[in-house]
Amino acid sequence: MPTQLTDAHFEEFCAKGYLIVPNFMAPDQCREMAAALRRLLKPWADAKDAQPTPHTDQQFFPYPEPCLNKAILNPVALHFARRWHDTHHIHYRQGLAMVRYPGFKGDSGQPHIDNGNNSMLPPTPSDHRHAQIVFWLFPAGVDPDQAPLRVIATADGGDLDKAEVAAVPAGGAAIFHTYTWHSASDYQRPDGQRYSWSFGFGRADHYWEGVKQYTDHGHNPHFRTFIASLTAAQRSIFWFPPPDHPYYTAQTLAALEEQYPGWNANDEYGH
């Protein structure tokens, strides 16, 4: 059974700045997402003869694989993120699908935090609501020699010698925030690959945050299909106006149905 994040997990996260969860995902979801990642990003056997030889590859949301888009709405992650940000109103922060290959080199002993490339404001350690929460999932698992993520407890600052290594079985996850010190490590195995997939959340009213926006994807076919399949409340997580917003009128709902076929499958909008 996948892990349900408890009060104890939340207290640990507040204290350390991260969680490593060995069984965050259900086995069926692991298999589905692992297969999707292999279709999206080549396994080493198919990538090793490319010129130049790659050490890593990645793709950003929205994905052509529907299961990767749907997995962002993980109810355990949403509940945990809303509790962390102290609000029900959160927005998706751009994540990515990534693969590491043999030859990849990590941060050479230089850990970092992600605030600088996720916010225009400096860190505010006194108020963790400004620290966006990030979920890194590993549907195919990570061995210690496959460039596992290294995360450092808040009390240890940037001391990489005290890092915990996120070597997890298939379905494991590392959860941290944008003030958490962490580091990539080297891929030491001569073969294979390490897949990961990430997503994050921040407060909806923090418009100064976000590593990469996706408001330019209104005509992306994968985005349009995904958004059309959601409820009104779920769409608000992806920057759409909430269901009771005055934007929604008979005219705008007709236009939305044209751009996102299936939008009006249920009538949840006030107009």
Secondary structure in CASP SS format (residue, H / E / C, confidence):
PFRMAT SS
TARGET T0000
AUTHOR 0000-0000-0000
METHOD secondary structure of the structure
MODEL  1
M C 1.00
P C 1.00
T C 1.00
Q C 1.00
L C 1.00
T C 1.00
D H 1.00
A H 1.00
H H 1.00
F H 1.00
E H 1.00
E H 1.00
F H 1.00
C H 1.00
A H 1.00
K H 1.00
G C 1.00
Y E 1.00
L E 1.00
I E 1.00
V E 1.00
P C 1.00
N C 1.00
F C 1.00
M C 1.00
A C 1.00
P H 1.00
D H 1.00
Q H 1.00
C H 1.00
R H 1.00
E H 1.00
M H 1.00
A H 1.00
A H 1.00
A H 1.00
L H 1.00
R H 1.00
R H 1.00
L H 1.00
L C 1.00
K C 1.00
P C 1.00
W H 1.00
A H 1.00
D H 1.00
A H 1.00
K C 1.00
D C 1.00
A C 1.00
Q C 1.00
P C 1.00
T C 1.00
P C 1.00
H C 1.00
T E 1.00
D E 1.00
Q E 1.00
Q E 1.00
F E 1.00
F C 1.00
P C 1.00
Y C 1.00
P C 1.00
E C 1.00
P H 1.00
C H 1.00
L H 1.00
N H 1.00
K H 1.00
A H 1.00
I H 1.00
L H 1.00
N C 1.00
P H 1.00
V H 1.00
A H 1.00
L H 1.00
H H 1.00
F H 1.00
A H 1.00
R H 1.00
R H 1.00
W H 1.00
H H 1.00
D C 1.00
T C 1.00
H C 1.00
H C 1.00
I E 1.00
H E 1.00
Y E 1.00
R E 1.00
Q C 1.00
G C 1.00
L E 1.00
A E 1.00
M E 1.00
V E 1.00
R E 1.00
Y C 1.00
P C 1.00
G C 1.00
F C 1.00
K C 1.00
G C 1.00
D C 1.00
S C 1.00
G C 1.00
Q C 1.00
P C 1.00
H E 1.00
I C 1.00
D C 1.00
N C 1.00
G C 1.00
N C 1.00
N C 1.00
S E 1.00
M C 1.00
L C 1.00
P C 1.00
P C 1.00
T C 1.00
P C 1.00
S C 1.00
D C 1.00
H H 1.00
R H 1.00
H H 1.00
A C 1.00
Q C 1.00
I E 1.00
V E 1.00
F E 1.00
W E 1.00
L E 1.00
F E 1.00
P C 1.00
A C 1.00
G C 1.00
V C 1.00
D C 1.00
P C 1.00
D C 1.00
Q E 1.00
A C 1.00
P C 1.00
L C 1.00
R E 1.00
V E 1.00
I C 1.00
A C 1.00
T H 1.00
A H 1.00
D H 1.00
G C 1.00
G C 1.00
D C 1.00
L H 1.00
D H 1.00
K H 1.00
A C 1.00
E E 1.00
V E 1.00
A C 1.00
A C 1.00
V C 1.00
P C 1.00
A C 1.00
G C 1.00
G E 1.00
A E 1.00
A E 1.00
I E 1.00
F E 1.00
H E 1.00
T C 1.00
Y C 1.00
T C 1.00
W C 1.00
H E 1.00
S E 1.00
A C 1.00
S C 1.00
D C 1.00
Y E 1.00
Q C 1.00
R C 1.00
P C 1.00
D C 1.00
G C 1.00
Q C 1.00
R E 1.00
Y E 1.00
S E 1.00
W E 1.00
S E 1.00
F E 1.00
G E 1.00
F E 1.00
G E 1.00
R E 1.00
A C 1.00
D C 1.00
H C 1.00
Y C 1.00
W C 1.00
E E 1.00
G C 1.00
V C 1.00
K C 1.00
Q C 1.00
Y C 1.00
T C 1.00
D C 1.00
H C 1.00
G C 1.00
H C 1.00
N C 1.00
P H 1.00
H H 1.00
F H 1.00
R H 1.00
T H 1.00
F H 1.00
I H 1.00
A H 1.00
S C 1.00
L C 1.00
T C 1.00
A H 1.00
A H 1.00
Q H 1.00
R H 1.00
S H 1.00
I H 1.00
F C 1.00
W C 1.00
F C 1.00
P C 1.00
P C 1.00
P C 1.00
D C 1.00
H C 1.00
P C 1.00
Y C 1.00
Y C 1.00
T C 1.00
A H 1.00
Q H 1.00
T H 1.00
L H 1.00
A H 1.00
A H 1.00
L H 1.00
E H 1.00
E H 1.00
Q H 1.00
Y C 1.00
P C 1.00
G C 1.00
W H 1.00
N H 1.00
A H 1.00
N C 1.00
D C 1.00
E C 1.00
Y C 1.00
G C 1.00
H C 1.00
END
